[in-house]
Amino acid sequence: MTATPSSVPDAESPSGSGRRRRRGRHERTPRLGPRVVLGAVVVLLAWLALAGVGGPKTGELSSLQKNDNASFLPADAESTRVADKVAALLSDPSLPLIVVAEKPQALSATDQQDAQRFAAGLPGLPLPGLAGRTVGDYLTAGAQAVAVPSKDGRAVLVVLPLAADRATQTVGDSTVLAEVVAAVKDSVKNDLRATGWTAYVTGPAGTVADFVTAFAGIDGILLLVALGVVLLILLVVYRSPVLPFAVLLTAGFGLAAAGLVVYLVADAGWITVSGQSQGILSILVVGASTDYSLLLVARYKEELHDQESTWAALRTAWRATIAPIAASAATVVLGLLALTLAQLKATSGLGPVAALGIVGAFLSATTLLPALLVLGRRWIFWPAVPRVDHVHRADAVEAGGGWGRVARAVGAHPRRTWVLVTLVLLGASAFLPTLRTAGISQTDTFLTKVDSVLGQEVLARHFDAGSGSPVLVVAPQDQAQRVLAQLQQEEGVTTPYVGSQPGRPPKVVDGQVLVQATLTAPADAPAAVATVSRLRTDLHAISPDVLVGGETAQTLDVRTAADRDIKVVIPTIIGIVFVVLVLLLRALVAPVLLVLANILSFGATMGVSALVFNHVLDFPGGDPTTVLYGFVFLVALGVDYSIFLMTRAREETAEHGHRRGVLVALTVTGGVITSAGIVLAATFGALAVLPILFLAQIAFIVAFGVLLDTVVVRSLLVPALALDLGPRTWWPGRLGHGERDAATAGRAESRTEDRTGGPQALDRG
């Protein structure tokens, strides 16, 4: 980036104190004219129109969500291939909705009659949101609702096989599944719980419904919490009641623009939107747009101390910050788009969703915010209105300010600083292998006790825990009996049979039949996953044409795909970040330093997260995609702060030499980058308000990692490494090599001041 006279300390100043040239004192600076005001008004009106359309569409994204494992798997996954074949082998594939009810004592004859009467009435339940429709209209053909008693005589089980294709249809702002589950839950409450039963709605359909309910907070409470936290931080940072709302307006309009495009793309079926990706979209746009706004406003405020014309100050600030903001946005966008290489559709779908969010944040921060600043003029900073006094934050390098002291401390002992910080980060990284990410069961997915979780616990006490989620095996017809015999010998499964129901002749399609069995462990428990993995090995030995699927097989395939995605996506992101940094800094050494520093920061963050999750919060484990998501956000977003620092260092070095350039950059960017890090950490921390274990873990990982990046990596490690390497940091360029001659020439006359730690101490080589 080309240095501008207004953005660097004055090299010709006798003391080298970092004061700027008083540019424009004898020049005619551009004034705020009608065309400028008109342009700002046009930009504002355009964004208002865009927000008016995009805001409602962002709210409607929840109707497009897909939160089940089956919708996330690649087409060539074994469980996906089984699902495709089962659709033909079963005339009406089902999505089981299960009602399980128990009593503390053995069920009486009256209890069993009441249970049968309850079950018989379920198909006739009306659906208020679907005029004239009942639950029975969405059951598979010939399905009957029967209360099956447990062997211990203390519970009953009712399975409602919902027609999968019809139950997932969207109806207005809701779905058929949501309407059915709501009706059944009302019946459970009025007909069972009211008469002394402990009863819950669970099964695959119940789990999906609870996920939808949990993510319903995305449109409301999550965004409100994030915006509220950001508002408080901005009020403290700016000490102004006006400017924070301009920044929040920028974030809100950026989210509306991104949400509109995401809705149109998802509605066309080009990408998959989940509750997780929608939540991350909101948080990412708010955090990124606020970060970009902080950088622009900070530079604008610097220029207002030097220029009478607010338009000239804004134009200079915009030109000085557009390169680092654009590089930051490009790094994150390209890093997120690397997720499209993932096999899991939830992960690959997050890539374009989040990338569109960053584009919306970038456009709003670089167009809408400048328009608001133009219209607000100096008074947008009220009551701390900046005046033309030619006093700049670069002066703090020699003054007693906080970041000036940090810069002097790092400059005094750069090697000691980076060695000590590196050792601490390596020590924290040593705990990374202890992070548990092998997957968790359904009962551990939610941080609150929902119906599907409580129901699964009751079901496991009285029935085979895998009831309602059978193992589905597609086998050649001539191998069906051998497959059946093998299943009868396997541990972890029970009651295998051939066909859609026991005793009925199997349907044969293309020479293949369906074989089913019930798991003794909960369908998504580690024990069930291990059983299915073993079944695949044993049944593939009978014939390579035997395929094993079902809900548990989907969980296994998700974990397999997640492991593969980590190996493919992470190296790709590292390469993308490195290339962007090379193009931005026009160097090779500095990008290597920044990438290695961010990888080390990521390792330390995950190591600390392992300690917190395993020993402080006592989480049962984690999702297989946790490491990948953490890497994407910490490396792609974390490198932003190093970009902001090093682009300013390059700008200052071009005029003042390497050593002073790095120290001035650290001083003048310290406050704004730290504020930006706190904002991003706070916004991601808001994800913890959703009762999902995965999102709580991501909230901690990103919040802690961003703070580690801003407070330690960008403030200590990166500048210390750059100072220790000297001008070689900018190799193969020659930037900063002239400082040695300048320092040598001035050493004799500054010797006395050096001894006292005065301003010239900064220029010691």
HUPE-V343614 format. One line per field, one symbol per residue. phi: phi as a letter, one per 20 degrees, with the letter a starting at -180 (. if undefined). psi: psi as a letter, one per 30 degrees, with the letter a starting at -180 (. if undefined). A space follows every 50 residues. Layout:
BEGIN
phi: ???
psi: ???
END
This chain:
BEGIN
phi: .ffdgedcfffefgemfnfefefnfddeefdfdgffffffffffffffff ffefgffffegffdfccdgffeeffeffffffgfffgefdfbgdcfdddc cbcfdgfeffffffffffffeffeffdgfcgndcgffdefgmfceceefe femdbcccddfffgfefefecmeccggffffffffffffeddffdoedcb dbngfffgffffffeffffdfffffffffffffffffelbedggffffff ffffffffffffffffffnecdddffffffgfffffffffgffgffffff fgfffdcfffffffffffffdfffffffffffffffffffffffffffff gffffffffffffffdcffgfffffelfffegeeffdfcldcfffffeee fgffffffffffcfffffffffffffffffegfefeceocegfdfeeded gfffffffgffccffegncffdddcggfdfffffffffefencblfbdoe bfneffedclmccdccbdeedggdfgffffffgfgfffffffafefcdco fffffffffffffffffefffffgffgfffffffelbdfggfgfffffff fffffffffffffedeelffrbffegfffffgffefeffgffffffffff fffgddnfffffffffffegfffffffffffffffffffeedggffffgf gfffffffffedffecfffffffffmgfgefefdfnfffffffffefffd gffgfemfgfffefe
psi: kkkkffglljffkefgfgllkikgegljkkljleeeeeeeeeeeeeeeee eeeeeeeeffeffgkjgleeffllfgkeeeeeeeeeeefkfikljkkkkk kllflkkleeeeeeeeeeeffefgkljefikflleffgllkgkkjkjjll ffggllkkkjjkjeeefgkkjbgaleeeeeeeeeeeeeeefeefggljkl kaleeeeeeeeeeefffefdeeeeeeeeeeeeeeeeefhkfeeefeeeee eeeeeeeeeeeeeeeeffgflkkleeeeeeeeeeeeeeeeeeeeeeeeee eeefffkekeeeeeeeeeeffeeeeeeeeeeeeeeefffffkekfeeeee deeeeeeeeeeeeeffeeeeeeeeefafffgkfikkljfgklffffefag lefeeeeeeefeieeeeeeeeeeeeeeefffeffkjhfllleffekfljl eeeeeeeeeffflkfgkfilkjkklkefgeeeeeeeeffkkfllhllkaf kkfkkkkkkhgllkkllkkflkegleeeeeeeeeeeeeeffekffkkkal eeeeeeeeeeeeeeeefeeeeeeeeeeeeeeeeefhleeeeeeeeeeeee eeeeeeeeeeeeeefefhkfalkfgeeeeeeeeeeeeefeeeeeefeeee eeefffleeeeeeeeeeffeeeeeeeeeeeeeeefffffkhkeeeeeeee eeeeeeeeeeeeeefeeeeeeeeefaffegkglgkffffeeeeeegeefg eeeefggaefffgk.
END
